[in-house]
Amino acid sequence: MGAAGDSNSQAAPSELDQVVAEVVREAHVQAEALRPEERQYLKEHALKKPMGVLHIWALGVGVVITGEYFGWNQGLKEGGPVGMLLASLFVCALYLMWVLALSELSVAMPFAGGPLAYGRRAVGPGFGFIMGWSMFLEALFATIGTAIATGGYIYYVLSLFAGGLDEKLVTTCAGLATVAVFALVQWLGSGLQARLMEWMTYGAIVGLVWFWIACIPGVRLERILTEPLLTDGWAGVLKAIPFAIWWLVMIETVALAPEEAREPHRTIPRGLTLAQITLVVLVLLTWFFAAGAGSDYHKTGADDMSYPLPFVYGEVWPKSTHLIIFSLVAIFGMIVSYNGMIYAVSRQSFALGRAGYLPRVLGHVHPVRRTPDVSILFWSVIVAGFVVWGYFNNEAVLVAVLTCNLTALIWYVLAMACLFILRRRDPHMPRPYKTPFYPVLPALVLLMSLFAAAVYGWLNKPVVLWLTLLLYAVGLAYYVGFARRRLISAAPEELAARAGHENKVQAHA
C-alpha cells in the first residue's frame, strides 16, 4: 500500500519544477521550446503526483462500485433475471476490451484532460472539446445520480430506526450532506482523497461479500430460471443493456488520473486492468444473489428503487439487527463512488478550463494544496442543485443514470476513432503501452458501443435523448461562439498537439 504524499503541505518550488518537467516530458515537447509565459502557466496549473498502483485500482473499483449497489436493477424489470444476465455479460465483455484500448491513449497522453488530449492530438481542438465534454457530462450525471441515491440509502437506514420519516426530505438533505462533505475532502488534496478512496473501497467490497453470504438462505433458482426464460424475449435483453452499462460505467475515470500518478506507464495499465477484473467478479455475484434471493424481480427493478441490496436483504432477513449494520456498511458503496465521481468531474472541468475550452477560472489550482479548487466547489454546487431537483422529480436518478451511460458510449466511440487515427497519422508517438490484438479489439469496442447507444431508441425515455441533445448543443455553442479563439497554448493537451504537429512536419521533411 503506497503512502501518498501529504498534499496539505506547501508545495516547494523545486517540487513544482519537477512536476512541470514531467508534464513537458510526457507531452513529448522539449523544455527549451516553451516560452517563459508558458513555463510559468504550467507551474501555476500543475498537479501533484501521489498515486500508485493500489490507488489507481482503488479509484477504478471505487468510482464504479456504486453500480453494484443501485442503478442496474431497473434492467431486471426490462429483461428479467436471465435477460439482465445476458445484457451484463455483453457489457462486461465491452468493458474488458475498453480498458485495454483506453490504456494506450491514457499512457501515451497522461494528462488530467484525458479525452480532451486524445481528440485534440488526433483531429483538432473541436474534436478534443467534444470528447472532453462527453466525458465531463458522463461524470457529472453519474455524480448527480449517485448523490441522490446515496440520500436514498441513508433514508432507508434511518427508516429502520424511526418510522414516519418524510422520504423525499430526508433523501434530499442526506444527498446535500454527501455533496458538502466530499467537496471538502476533494479540496483538501488528492493524497487524502486517494487514501480515503482506498479504505472506503475495501469497505464497499466487504459490504457486497456480506450481502452475498446473507442472501444464501433466500436464493431460489426458480426466481432466476423464469418461465419463459427471457421474460420479454430478446427485446428485453436489448432494453436491459443501458441499465447494465451502469454496472461498470466510469471506470474510465482512471484516464483522468495519470497526471497525478507516479510512473503512469506502469501504474495506469496495471491498476486499470486489476480494477476491471475485480469489478466483473463483483457484477456477476451481485446479480446472482440479488436476482435469486429477491422475492419479485419487478419490485427489485422498480423505477423508484434506489436501494435494491438492502431491500432484498430485508426480504431474506426482515427486521434483523444485522440488516441495520449491513445497511450502514452499504453506504460505503455509495459514498466511495461519489468521491471518485466528483474527482472525475473536477479534473475534467479543470483540464477544459486550464486549456481554455471552458471558462479559465475552472482551471485554477489552489496555491498550497495543488487541487482544482474552483472546479471542485463550482460543480459541487451544481450537483447540489440537481439533488434539490430530485426532491420534485421521482425519476431524477433514472434520468441521471441513463444520461450518464449514453454520453459515456458516445465518447467510447470517439476514443476508438482517435486510437485508429493516431496509429495511422502519428505512428512515431511514444507508446509505452500498446493495445493488444490491434485492430480487432478496438474495432469491437467501437461497434459494441455503437450498438449499445442505438438500443436507447427502444427505451421509452425520450427525456434522456432530448436532455443529451440539449447539453451537447449548449457545449458546442459555447465552444464555437467563444472558446475556440481563446485556447491556451501552454496547457499540456495543447503542448501534446504541438508535439504531434512537429513530428508530422519532421516526418515529411
C-alpha positions in Angstrom: 0.0 0.0 0.0 1.9 3.1 -1.3 1.7 6.0 1.0 0.5 9.1 -0.7 2.4 12.4 -0.2 0.9 15.0 2.1 -0.9 17.2 -0.3 -1.8 19.6 2.6 1.7 20.9 2.8 3.1 23.8 0.9 4.5 22.6 -2.4 8.2 23.6 -2.6 9.3 25.4 -5.8 11.7 22.5 -6.7 8.8 20.1 -6.4 6.7 22.2 -8.7 9.6 22.4 -11.2 9.8 18.6 -11.1 6.1 18.2 -11.8 6.3 20.7 -14.7 9.3 18.9 -16.1 7.3 15.6 -16.0 4.4 17.2 -17.8 6.7 18.6 -20.5 8.4 15.2 -20.9 5.0 13.4 -21.1 3.8 15.9 -23.8 7.0 15.0 -25.8 7.9 18.7 -26.1 11.4 20.0 -25.4 11.5 22.3 -22.4 13.6 24.8 -24.4 10.6 25.1 -26.9 8.5 26.7 -24.1 8.1 30.4 -23.9 8.7 31.9 -20.5 4.9 32.7 -20.1 4.1 29.1 -21.0 6.6 27.8 -18.4 5.0 30.0 -15.8 1.5 28.9 -16.7 2.4 25.2 -16.4 3.9 25.9 -13.0 0.8 27.6 -11.7 -1.5 24.9 -13.1 0.5 21.8 -12.1 -1.0 18.9 -10.0 0.9 16.7 -7.6 1.6 13.0 -8.2 0.8 11.0 -5.1 -0.9 7.9 -6.7 0.5 4.4 -7.1 -0.9 1.2 -8.5 -3.1 0.4 -5.4 -4.5 3.9 -5.5 -5.3 3.5 -9.2 -7.0 0.2 -8.5 -9.0 1.7 -5.7 -10.0 4.7 -7.8 -11.1 2.3 -10.6 -13.1 0.0 -8.4 -14.3 2.7 -6.0 -15.7 5.0 -8.6 -17.6 2.1 -10.2 -18.7 0.0 -7.3 -21.8 2.1 -6.7 -23.1 0.4 -9.9 -23.4 -2.8 -7.9 -25.4 -1.1 -5.2 -28.1 0.6 -7.4 -29.0 1.7 -10.9 -28.5 -1.6 -12.7 -31.6 -3.2 -11.0 -34.1 -1.5 -13.3 -32.7 -3.8 -16.0 -34.4 -6.7 -14.2 -37.8 -5.2 -14.9 -36.9 -4.8 -18.6 -35.4 -8.2 -19.4 -36.0 -10.4 -16.3 -33.1 -12.1 -14.4 -31.7 -14.1 -17.4 -32.2 -11.2 -19.8 -30.3 -9.0 -17.4 -27.5 -11.6 -17.1 -27.1 -11.7 -20.9 -27.0 -7.9 -21.1 -24.5 -7.8 -18.2 -22.2 -10.3 -20.0 -22.3 -8.2 -23.1 -21.3 -5.1 -21.0 -18.6 -7.0 -19.2 -17.0 -8.1 -22.5 -17.3 -4.5 -23.8 -15.5 -3.0 -20.7 -12.8 -5.7 -20.5 -11.8 -4.7 -24.1 -12.4 -1.0 -23.4 -9.9 -0.7 -20.6 -7.2 -2.4 -22.6 -7.7 0.0 -25.5 -8.1 3.0 -23.3 -4.7 2.3 -21.5 -2.8 3.0 -24.7 -4.3 6.5 -25.0 -4.1 7.2 -21.3 -0.4 6.3 -21.0 0.6 8.0 -24.3 -1.0 11.3 -23.2 -1.0 11.1 -19.4 -2.9 14.3 -18.6 -5.9 15.3 -16.5 -7.6 16.2 -19.7 -7.8 12.6 -20.8 -10.4 12.6 -23.7 -9.6 16.2 -24.5 -6.0 15.3 -25.1 -6.7 12.3 -27.3 -9.2 14.2 -29.5 -7.1 17.3 -29.7 -4.0 15.5 -30.9 -5.8 13.1 -33.2 -8.1 15.5 -35.1 -8.1 19.1 -33.7 -9.5 21.3 -31.0 -13.1 21.0 -31.9 -13.0 17.2 -31.7 -11.0 17.4 -28.5 -13.7 19.6 -27.0 -16.5 17.1 -28.0 -14.6 14.2 -26.4 -13.8 16.2 -23.2 -17.4 17.5 -23.0 -18.7 13.9 -23.4 -16.6 12.6 -20.5 -17.5 15.6 -18.4 -21.2 15.0 -19.0 -20.8 11.4 -18.2 -19.1 12.1 -14.9 -21.5 15.0 -14.0 -24.6 12.9 -14.3 -23.0 9.9 -12.6 -22.3 12.2 -9.7 -25.8 13.6 -9.7 -27.4 10.1 -9.7 -25.1 8.8 -7.0 -25.7 11.8 -4.7 -29.4 11.4 -4.9 -29.3 7.6 -4.5 -26.9 8.0 -1.5 -29.5 10.1 0.1 -32.0 7.3 -0.6 -29.7 4.7 1.1 -29.3 7.0 4.1 -33.1 7.4 4.3 -33.5 3.6 4.3 -31.1 3.2 7.2 -32.8 6.0 9.2 -36.2 4.4 8.5 -35.1 1.2 10.2 -34.7 3.3 13.4 -37.7 5.6 13.1 -40.9 5.4 11.2 -42.9 8.2 9.7 -39.9 10.0 8.1 -40.5 12.1 5.0 -38.6 10.1 2.4 -38.1 12.9 -0.1 -37.0 15.4 2.5 -34.6 13.0 4.2 -33.2 11.8 0.9 -32.6 15.4 -0.3 -31.0 16.5 3.0 -28.7 13.4 3.1 -27.8 13.9 -0.6 -26.8 17.6 0.1 -24.7 16.5 3.1 -22.9 14.0 0.9 -22.1 16.7 -1.6 -20.8 19.1 1.1 -18.6 16.5 2.8 -16.8 15.3 -0.3 -16.4 18.8 -1.7 -14.3 19.4 1.4 -12.4 16.1 1.0 -11.5 16.8 -2.6 -10.5 20.4 -1.8 -8.1 19.2 1.0 -6.0 17.2 -1.5 -5.6 14.3 -3.9 -3.4 12.4 -1.5 -6.1 12.5 1.2 -8.9 11.5 -1.2 -6.8 8.7 -2.6 -6.2 7.2 0.9 -9.9 7.6 1.7 -10.8 6.0 -1.6 -8.7 3.0 -0.9 -10.2 2.3 2.5 -13.8 3.1 1.5 -13.3 0.7 -1.5 -12.4 -2.1 0.9 -15.5 -1.3 3.0 -17.7 -1.3 -0.2 -16.3 -4.7 -1.2 -16.9 -6.1 2.3 -20.5 -4.9 2.0 -21.0 -6.8 -1.2 -19.5 -10.0 0.2 -21.6 -9.6 3.3 -24.7 -9.3 1.1 -23.9 -12.4 -0.9 -23.4 -14.5 2.2 -26.5 -13.2 3.9 -28.6 -13.9 0.8 -27.6 -17.6 0.5 -30.6 -18.9 2.6 -33.0 -16.9 0.4 -31.8 -18.0 -3.1 -34.3 -19.9 -5.2 -33.2 -20.9 -8.7 -36.7 -20.8 -10.0 -36.6 -17.0 -9.4 -33.8 -16.8 -12.0 -34.9 -19.6 -14.3 -38.3 -18.0 -15.1 -41.0 -19.2 -17.5 -40.3 -18.1 -20.1 -36.6 -17.8 -19.6 -36.4 -14.4 -21.4 -39.4 -12.6 -19.9 -39.7 -10.1 -22.8 -37.7 -12.0 -25.4 -34.6 -10.6 -27.0 -36.1 -7.2 -27.0 -36.0 -7.3 -23.2 -32.3 -8.2 -23.3 -31.6 -5.2 -25.5 -33.6 -2.8 -23.3 -31.6 -4.1 -20.3 -28.3 -3.1 -21.9 -28.5 0.7 -21.0 -29.0 -0.3 -17.3 -26.3 -3.0 -17.4 -23.8 -0.3 -18.5 -24.2 1.3 -15.1 -22.6 -1.8 -13.6 -19.2 -0.6 -14.9 -19.5 2.9 -16.2 -17.0 5.5 -15.0 -14.1 3.0 -14.9 -12.6 5.5 -17.4 -12.1 8.0 -14.5 -8.7 6.4 -14.3 -7.9 8.0 -17.6 -8.0 11.4 -15.8 -5.5 10.3 -13.1 -2.2 9.9 -14.9 -1.1 13.5 -14.3 -1.4 12.7 -10.5 0.1 9.1 -10.8 3.7 8.1 -10.3 5.1 6.3 -13.3 1.8 6.3 -15.2 3.1 3.9 -17.9 3.2 1.3 -15.2 0.5 2.3 -12.7 -2.3 3.0 -15.1 -2.4 -0.3 -17.2 -1.9 -2.4 -14.1 -4.3 -0.6 -11.8 -7.0 -0.3 -14.5 -6.8 -4.0 -15.6 -6.9 -5.2 -12.0 -9.8 -3.0 -11.2 -11.8 -4.3 -14.2 -11.2 -7.9 -13.3 -12.3 -7.2 -9.8 -15.5 -5.5 -11.0 -16.5 -8.3 -13.3 -16.5 -10.7 -10.4 -18.5 -8.3 -8.2 -21.1 -7.8 -11.0 -21.8 -11.5 -11.6 -22.1 -12.4 -8.0 -24.2 -9.4 -7.1 -26.6 -10.1 -10.0 -26.9 -13.8 -8.9 -27.8 -13.1 -5.3 -30.0 -10.1 -5.9 -32.0 -11.9 -8.6 -32.1 -15.3 -6.7 -32.9 -14.0 -3.2 -35.4 -11.2 -4.1 -39.0 -12.4 -4.0 -40.1 -10.5 -7.1 -37.7 -9.1 -9.7 -40.3 -6.5 -10.7 -40.1 -5.0 -7.1 -36.3 -5.1 -7.1 -36.2 -3.5 -10.5 -38.9 -0.8 -9.9 -38.0 2.6 -11.4 -38.0 4.2 -7.9 -36.0 1.5 -6.2 -32.7 3.2 -5.4 -31.6 0.8 -2.6 -32.1 -2.7 -4.1 -29.5 -4.5 -2.0 -30.9 -3.5 1.5 -34.4 -4.2 0.0 -33.5 -7.8 -1.0 -31.5 -8.3 2.3 -34.6 -7.2 4.2 -36.7 -9.7 2.4 -34.3 -12.5 3.4 -33.8 -11.2 7.0 -36.7 -8.9 7.9 -36.2 -6.7 11.0 -32.9 -8.2 11.9 -30.1 -6.4 13.7 -27.6 -7.3 11.1 -29.8 -5.8 8.4 -29.2 -2.4 10.1 -25.5 -3.0 10.3 -25.3 -4.1 6.6 -27.3 -1.0 5.5 -24.8 1.2 7.3 -21.9 -0.6 5.6 -23.6 -0.4 2.3 -23.4 3.4 2.4 -19.6 2.9 1.9 -20.6 1.6 -1.6 -22.3 4.8 -2.4 -20.0 7.4 -0.9 -16.8 5.9 -2.2 -18.2 6.1 -5.8 -19.4 9.7 -5.2 -15.9 10.6 -4.1 -14.5 9.1 -7.3 -17.1 10.7 -9.5 -16.7 14.3 -8.1 -13.0 13.7 -8.6 -13.7 12.9 -12.3 -16.0 15.9 -12.7 -13.5 18.4 -11.2 -10.5 17.0 -13.1 -12.2 17.1 -16.5 -13.6 20.6 -15.8 -10.1 21.6 -14.6 -8.5 20.4 -17.8 -11.1 22.0 -20.0 -10.7 25.3 -18.1 -6.9 25.2 -18.0 -6.8 24.8 -21.8 -9.4 27.5 -22.4 -12.2 25.2 -23.6 -14.4 26.2 -20.6 -14.0 29.4 -18.6 -10.4 29.7 -17.4 -11.3 30.2 -13.8 -12.3 26.5 -13.7 -8.6 25.7 -14.4 -7.5 27.4 -11.2 -5.3 25.4 -8.8 -5.1 26.1 -5.1 -1.6 27.6 -4.5 -0.9 25.4 -1.4 -2.9 22.2 -1.8 -2.4 22.0 -5.6 -6.1 20.9 -6.1 -8.5 22.3 -8.7 -10.4 24.2 -6.0 -12.7 26.3 -8.2 -13.9 23.3 -10.3 -14.5 21.2 -7.2 -16.6 23.9 -5.5 -18.5 25.1 -8.6 -19.6 21.7 -9.7 -20.4 20.6 -6.2 -22.9 23.5 -6.1 -24.4 22.4 -9.4 -24.7 18.8 -8.2 -26.4 20.1 -5.1 -28.9 22.0 -7.3 -29.8 18.7 -9.1 -30.2 17.0 -5.7 -32.8 19.6 -4.9 -34.4 18.9 -8.3 -34.7 15.3 -7.3 -37.0 16.3 -4.4 -39.6 17.3 -7.1 -38.9 14.6 -9.7 -39.2 10.9 -8.8 -37.4 9.9 -12.0 -34.3 12.1 -11.3 -32.0 9.1 -10.5 -33.2 7.1 -13.5 -32.7 10.0 -15.9 -29.2 10.8 -14.5 -28.1 7.1 -14.8 -29.3 6.8 -18.4 -27.9 10.2 -19.5 -24.5 9.2 -17.9 -24.5 5.9 -19.8 -25.4 7.4 -23.1 -22.8 10.2 -23.0 -20.2 7.5 -22.0 -21.0 5.4 -25.1 -20.6 8.5 -27.3 -17.0 9.1 -26.1 -16.1 5.4 -26.2 -16.9 5.6 -29.9 -14.9 8.8 -30.3 -12.0 7.4 -28.3 -11.6 4.4 -30.5 -11.7 6.6 -33.6 -8.8 8.6 -32.1 -6.9 5.4 -31.5 -7.2 4.4 -35.1 -6.4 7.9 -36.3 -3.3 8.3 -34.1 -1.9 4.9 -35.1 -2.1 6.0 -38.8 -1.2 9.7 -38.6 1.2 9.7 -35.7 3.0 6.3 -35.8 6.1 7.6 -34.1 4.3 8.9 -31.0 5.8 7.3 -27.9 3.5 4.5 -26.7 4.9 2.8 -23.6 1.8 0.5 -23.7 0.0 -0.7 -26.8 -3.5 -2.2 -27.2 -3.3 -6.0 -27.6 -4.9 -7.6 -30.7 -5.0 -4.3 -32.6 -7.0 -3.6 -34.7 -9.6 -6.2 -33.8 -10.0 -5.3 -30.2 -10.6 -1.5 -30.6 -12.9 -2.2 -33.6 -15.0 -4.5 -31.4 -15.2 -1.7 -28.7 -16.3 0.8 -31.3 -19.0 -1.5 -32.8 -20.4 -2.7 -29.5 -20.6 0.9 -28.2 -22.5 2.0 -31.3 -24.8 -0.9 -30.8 -25.4 -0.2 -27.2 -26.1 3.5 -28.0 -28.6 2.5 -30.7 -30.5 0.5 -28.1 -31.7 3.8 -26.5 -34.1 4.0 -29.4 -36.0 1.1 -27.9 -36.4 2.7 -24.5 -39.4 4.8 -23.8 -37.3 7.6 -22.2 -37.4 10.5 -24.7 -36.3 12.9 -21.9 -32.9 11.3 -21.9 -32.4 11.8 -25.6 -33.6 15.4 -25.6 -31.5 16.3 -22.5 -28.4 14.8 -24.1 -29.0 16.6 -27.3 -29.6 19.9 -25.4 -26.4 19.6 -23.4 -24.3 18.9 -26.5 -25.9 21.9 -28.2 -25.1 24.2 -25.3 -21.5 23.0 -25.1 -20.8 23.3 -28.8 -22.4 26.7 -28.8 -20.0 27.9 -26.1 -17.0 26.4 -27.9 -17.9 27.8 -31.3 -19.1 31.2 -30.2 -16.4 31.9 -27.5 -13.8 29.3 -26.5 -12.2 28.3 -29.8 -10.5 31.7 -30.2 -9.2 31.7 -26.6 -7.3 28.4 -26.2 -4.2 28.3 -24.0 -1.0 27.2 -25.8 0.7 26.2 -22.6 -1.9 23.7 -21.5 -0.4 20.1 -21.6 -3.1 18.9 -24.0 -2.1 21.8 -26.4 1.6 21.0 -25.9 1.0 17.4 -26.9 -0.9 18.5 -30.0 2.1 20.8 -30.9 4.5 18.0 -30.5 2.3 15.8 -32.8 2.3 18.5 -35.4 6.1 18.9 -35.2 6.6 15.2 -35.5 4.5 15.2 -38.7 6.5 18.1 -40.2 9.8 16.3 -39.4 8.5 13.0 -40.9 7.6 14.8 -44.2 10.8 16.8 -44.3 
